[in-house]
């Protein structure tokens, strides 16, 4: 199903709302140059991609990937002044190697993945990503996916619901929340779900983080299999990068960051198997050099200008 083209004033509002996170740091580490080829594997509304193309002179090119077909409409408009220098593909970032093969890309000079939810998704109440606006329990980044948050919330067994809220939301009171959800079925909307969680946790008055935040995070991650896609993406990216090429990944919570850190470390280790073995058994092949021993986080000035950047962490590695 093709998305309808958004109205102009809606696009202008989203442009104002969309501020690329850690933009200067991303451009610094990727160091785009004239004639370089870059891949923004989660292009979103195109903010990072625009900066990469600007920094790579008139000869740099970029392939933008996003599983959200609606986002690609906005990205195309953001990059309209770079006509002929970019291509956009509707797919998951984890399929980067297959996409590169289809586009006959043998190697590239830089790869970026911003694992956060885009402004488009958060601002669109019909997408169901945020409890700040009432909408259907959807949460799909890919319009064509069959599994929705409504299916999980209204039909999964209480035990399974509690387990996924605990695992993906790191919510210690997941059993209490799951029990309340099951008792309140059918759960009709994002606001309804948020109210159920708030009542279950006896939420009263102001709290820095809304009590439903972790539960919504867990549902979004589960519905989109966000964590499962990270390792194959990093491995494929390491294979695809040219010598000296860099991969930069922005994550927004500890589960993502932990996976990125572990994958980078694994790909930066030497093989420890005896040289006489015909086949390596440890699986370690040193492909990357870590450029960020600790993740880069936004400066206070950026957090003040864009509160959504608060939890962002950037890790970068270079192809050996």
SVG drawing of the C-alpha trace seen along z (x, -y; Angstrom):
<svg xmlns="http://www.w3.org/2000/svg" viewBox="-13 -25 62 53">
<polyline fill="none" stroke="black" stroke-width="0.4" points="0.0,0.0 1.5,-3.3 1.4,-6.1 -0.5,-9.3 1.7,-12.4 1.6,-14.5 0.3,-18.1 2.9,-20.8 2.1,-22.5 2.4,-19.1 5.8,-18.7 7.0,-22.1 5.8,-21.3 7.8,-18.0 10.9,-19.8 10.8,-22.0 10.2,-19.1 12.9,-16.9 16.3,-17.7 19.0,-15.2 20.7,-13.9 24.5,-14.2 24.7,-15.7 28.1,-17.3 29.6,-14.2 28.2,-11.9 29.7,-14.1 33.0,-14.4 33.4,-10.7 32.1,-9.7 34.3,-12.4 32.5,-12.5 34.7,-13.3 34.2,-14.1 33.6,-10.9 32.7,-8.9 29.7,-6.5 27.6,-6.5 24.6,-4.6 22.1,-6.0 20.5,-2.7 17.7,-4.4 17.2,-7.6 14.0,-8.7 13.3,-12.3 16.8,-12.7 18.5,-15.1 21.7,-13.2 21.7,-12.2 21.5,-15.9 24.5,-16.8 26.5,-13.9 25.8,-14.9 26.6,-18.6 30.0,-17.5 30.9,-15.2 31.2,-18.0 29.3,-17.6 30.6,-14.1 29.5,-12.2 26.6,-9.8 24.2,-8.2 21.9,-5.3 19.0,-5.8 17.2,-2.9 14.1,-2.9 11.4,-0.3 8.8,-3.1 7.6,-4.0 6.0,-7.3 9.4,-8.5 10.9,-8.1 8.5,-10.7 9.8,-13.3 13.4,-12.2 13.0,-12.7 11.8,-16.2 14.6,-17.0 17.2,-15.8 15.6,-17.3 18.5,-19.7 20.9,-16.7 19.1,-15.2 21.1,-12.5 23.3,-11.9 21.0,-9.7 18.6,-6.8 16.0,-5.7 15.0,-2.1 12.0,-0.9 13.5,2.0 14.9,3.0 18.4,1.8 19.2,5.5 19.0,6.3 21.8,3.9 24.0,6.5 21.3,7.7 20.2,4.2 23.9,3.3 24.0,6.3 20.9,5.3 22.3,1.8 25.6,3.3 27.5,1.6 30.7,3.5 31.8,1.3 31.1,-2.0 32.9,-4.6 30.5,-5.1 27.4,-3.7 25.0,-5.3 22.1,-3.9 20.0,-6.0 18.0,-3.4 15.6,-5.9 11.9,-6.5 11.6,-9.3 9.7,-12.5 7.2,-11.4 6.3,-8.3 6.1,-10.1 4.0,-13.0 1.5,-10.8 -1.1,-9.7 -2.4,-7.1 0.9,-5.3 0.4,-4.6 4.0,-5.1 3.3,-7.7 0.8,-7.9 1.0,-11.7 -1.6,-11.6 -4.5,-9.1 -4.4,-6.7 -4.7,-3.1 -2.4,-0.5 -0.3,0.0 3.5,-0.8 4.5,0.8 7.5,-0.9 6.7,1.1 3.1,0.5 3.1,4.0 3.9,5.9 1.1,8.1 1.9,7.9 0.6,4.8 0.7,3.7 -3.0,4.3 -2.6,7.9 0.1,8.3 -1.8,6.4 -5.2,7.9 -4.4,11.5 -1.0,12.6 -1.1,14.7 -0.5,12.8 2.8,14.6 4.1,13.8 3.0,10.2 4.8,9.8 8.0,11.4 8.3,9.1 7.6,6.0 10.3,7.1 12.8,8.1 12.4,5.3 11.2,2.5 13.4,3.4 10.3,2.9 10.6,4.6 6.8,4.5 5.9,6.2 3.8,8.9 1.6,6.3 1.2,4.4 0.4,7.5 -2.2,8.6 -3.9,5.1 -3.8,5.2 -5.5,8.6 -8.2,7.6 -8.9,4.5 -9.2,6.2 -10.1,5.1 -7.6,2.3 -8.8,-0.2 -6.1,-2.9 -2.7,-4.3 -4.3,-6.5 -6.3,-3.6 -3.2,-1.5 -1.2,-4.3 -4.1,-4.9 -4.2,-1.2 -0.4,-1.1 -0.6,-4.3 -3.4,-2.9 -1.6,0.4 1.5,-1.4 -0.6,-3.8 0.7,-6.8 -0.1,-10.0 1.2,-13.5 4.3,-14.4 7.1,-12.0 10.1,-12.6 9.3,-9.6 5.7,-8.6 4.9,-5.1 3.9,-3.7 7.2,-4.7 8.9,-1.4 5.9,0.7 5.4,-1.3 9.1,-0.9 8.9,2.9 5.9,3.2 7.5,1.2 10.8,3.1 8.9,6.5 6.5,5.6 9.4,4.4 12.0,7.0 14.3,4.1 17.0,5.8 17.1,8.9 18.0,6.9 21.1,5.2 23.7,8.0 23.1,9.0 23.2,5.4 26.5,4.7 28.1,7.9 26.9,7.1 28.0,3.5 31.5,4.6 31.7,6.8 30.5,4.0 32.7,1.2 35.8,0.3 39.2,0.2 39.1,-2.9 35.4,-3.1 33.4,-3.8 30.2,-2.7 28.3,-5.0 25.4,-3.8 23.2,-5.9 21.2,-4.1 18.7,-5.4 18.4,-2.8 20.7,-0.4 19.5,2.8 20.4,1.4 23.7,-0.1 24.8,3.1 24.2,5.1 26.1,2.5 29.0,2.5 29.2,6.3 29.0,6.6 31.7,4.0 34.0,5.7 33.5,9.1 34.5,7.7 37.5,5.9 39.1,9.0 41.7,11.2 41.0,14.9 42.3,16.9 42.2,20.4 45.4,22.4 46.8,21.6 46.7,25.3 42.9,25.5 41.4,25.7 38.4,23.8 38.1,21.1 35.9,22.2 35.8,19.0 34.1,17.0 36.3,14.0 37.6,12.2 39.1,8.8 37.3,6.5 36.9,3.3 38.9,0.9 36.9,-0.9 37.1,-4.7 34.9,-5.3 35.9,-3.4 33.0,-5.0 29.8,-6.2 29.6,-9.8 26.7,-11.6 25.0,-14.9 26.4,-18.1 24.2,-20.0 23.4,-22.6 22.0,-20.0 19.9,-18.4 18.5,-21.8 17.6,-22.4 16.3,-18.9 15.1,-17.0 14.7,-13.8 18.5,-13.6 19.0,-13.2 19.5,-9.4 21.3,-9.2 24.6,-7.3 27.0,-7.2 29.5,-4.4 31.8,-4.4 34.2,-1.8 36.5,-1.7 37.1,1.1 40.6,2.5"/>
</svg>
